[in-house]
């Protein structure tokens, strides 16, 4: 019978360490790379761990978080990974929270909701009627039953349109796979 092995954490904590965050930009041919390192020190020891890495296409500003990470969902995933690394390294919770809130705030509920609602199929099906969703009226980032019914109605109408006119289907595919323009 095989024994189940428990994996050791990737990062071993160093008791009594002091921590700092360091950032680094590197220009490459087609884009720029952005790294965030967690540095830790104890007497006689120094370590640097990669906490985050993002590839930023040329032409985007270095200062805006949305352009560094591309999307709220990607930013949330990168920040979750960094938080896990901080916990493994033994960074005190209050210091880790301070690092993250000051430098790299979590995406808001509204940012996450708007990104989900900007799905190409939904955007194309709803068109200008997007403004009829309850979020546009109330600002509360949630889908109500009325919104679900409205979305189902528009998706059914969109499906019928695509079935009747193949040009509409090609137009949608061009929108999703191509330039993003209708």
N, C-alpha and C positions, 0 to 999 in steps of 0.2 A: 504494500500500500504506500502511495506517495504522500509525503507530508506537504501540506500547503505552506508555501513560503509567504511571509509577509514582506512586502517591499519596504525598503527604507525610504524615508522622505528624500527628495532631491537635494534639499538644503538642510544642513544641520545648524541648529541655533548655536550661537556663541554667547554664553552668559556674560553679562556686563558690557555688552557692545554699545557703541554710539553709532548712530545712523545718519546718513545724509543722502539726498537725492541729487544726482547729476544728470544733465541732459547733454546730448551731442547731436549736431547736425552734420551730415556728410552729403556733398553734392556729387551725384553720379551723372552719367550721360543724359539719361532721359527723365530722371526724377531725383528727389532728395530722400535720404533716409534719416529718420528721427529715432533716437534711442533714449531711454530713461534707464539709468543704472541706480541700483541701491548700493551705496558704499557702507561698509561696516568696519569698525575698528575696535580692537581690544589691545592692551599693551603687548607689543611684539607680533601682532597679526593685523593684516589688512586684507579685505576681500571686496570684490566688486561683482555684483550679480545683475544680469540683464532683467529689468522689470517689465519693460515694454519696448516694442519696436513697431514703427509705422513707416510705410512707404508713401511719400507725398508726391503726386505728379507735379511737374514743373508748372509754374504759373499760379500756384495756390500760395496763399500767404502763410508764413510760418507761425503767426500768432493766433489764428482762429482755430479752436478745437475741432469744429465741424469739418474744416478743410484738412486738418491733420489726420483725423480718423475716418473721414469719408461718410460715415453714417452713425447714427445714435446707437444702433444695435452693435456695430463693430466696436464702438467706443466702450459700451457697457461690457462686452466680452473682454476687451483688453484690460479694463480696470478691474474686473473680477479676477483675472489672472494675476495682476499685480498685487491685489489684496491677498490672494492665496500665498504668493511668494513672501509677502511681508509677514504673514502669520508663521510660515515655516522658518523664516530667518529669526523670528523672535522680536520683531519690531513692536513696541508697545502700541496698543490699540489707539490711544489718543494721538500719538505721533503719526501713525499710519493714516488716521482720519485727517489730520492736519495736512499731511503731504498731499493727499488726494483732493481735499476740498479746495486747497489754495491753488494748486497747480492744474489739476485735472478733475473738474467736477463731474459727477455722474450725470448722464442725460436725464432731463426732467420727464415726468409722465407725459406732458404735452408733446415733447420732442419725439418720444417713442410712439405715441399714438399717431401723430402726423406722418411719421415715416411708414407706419403700417397702412395708413389710409391712402398713401401715395402709390400703392400697388398699381402697376400699369393697367391691368385689366379693370380694376375698379375705377381708376381715373378716366379711362376711355369710355367705360359703360355709363358712368354718371355724368361726365362732361361738366357743363355749367351747373347742373342740378346738385352738384356736390354741396353747394351752399344750403341745401335743404336739410342736410344732416343736423342732428341736434347739437353736435360739437360746435358748428359754426354759429349757432344761436346762443348757446349757453356757455361755451368754453370749457365744459366738463369733458375730459378725455375718456369717454366710454361710448359704446354702441348700445343704443336702446332698442327695444322691440320694434318700435316704429322705424328706426334706421334699418334694422334687419329686413323688415318687410319691403322698404323702399329699395334696398340693395338687391334683394331677390327679384323684385319686379323689373329693375333695370337690367340685371344680368339675364333674365329670361328674354326680355325684349332684344338685348344685344345678341344673344344666341340665335334668336329667330332671324335677325337681320343678317347675320353671318351666313346662316343656312340658305337664305334667299339670294344673297348677293355675294359670290365668292370674292369679289373685289374688296369688300369690307373685311373679310378674313385676311386677305393679303395686306391690307392697310394696317390691321392690328398686328400682324407678325412683323411688318416693317417697323412699326412703332416699338414693339417689345425688343426685337433683336437688332434694330438699326439705330438710327440717330436719336430716337426718342421724340421725334416730332411727328405730328399728324399731317 
